[in-house]
Amino acid sequence: MITRDTILMDRHKEYPLTPSMINNLTVLVQKITSLEAAYGARFIISSGYRPGRFNAAVGGAHRSAHTTCQAVDISDKDGKIKDWCLKNIALLNASGLYMEDPLKTKTWVHLQIRRTTGNPFKV
């Protein structure tokens, strides 16, 4: 089961959360947990909260949703989660989760709660 600690990865100790980030985290945990239940198998979070130096180390976008507790990356080396998400994109969007273009994420699935526009995946 996905928890706050799973997403925070102890990084909040060096980079404390603001009240807004705590709210984002609460929403993200609820939505990812619900999606995990619908998928029917456990998700492994490969990247959650990515503040400061953690985001820079992976070349994350300056305004990455990871920096505000609005996104997770789910390990998906065999592509099964990605395939399921693509078949269920309406479910993701109806639940307020938005998937990054899977052509950009070969071994993981990026999901976020921050709505954006411009492509079919909303990220």
Phi, psi and omega in degrees: 000137178285133178233172175303316181297324178301319182279322182289327177055032181065006183286341179291345178291322178271326182236086183300151181276145172276166175304322179296319179293324177297318177297314178303315182298317179301314180295315181299314180301315181299314184289319180291321178297317178296318180294319178301318178297318179295323179292323176091012177209160183289143173263143172253116180280119179266338177207128179238244179294123183231076179279163169036243187296333179292319178291319179296322183297330180261005180072029180294153178299146181305321181254034181304139176294341176296328185287345182241020180061039180244007184210154172222154169248132181251126179300134185205063185295330181264357176079005182293320180292318178301313179299316180298316179299318180295325177287340184238032184300326178295322177296315178301308184294323178295329180272358179084027175246140183233131186259135175290151179311120184294345175290340180267350185231087188288322186239015178208165174243123177264123176235142179217161179261349179281119182286135172225172181233168171119336176217167186296343182264355176073007178236000000 
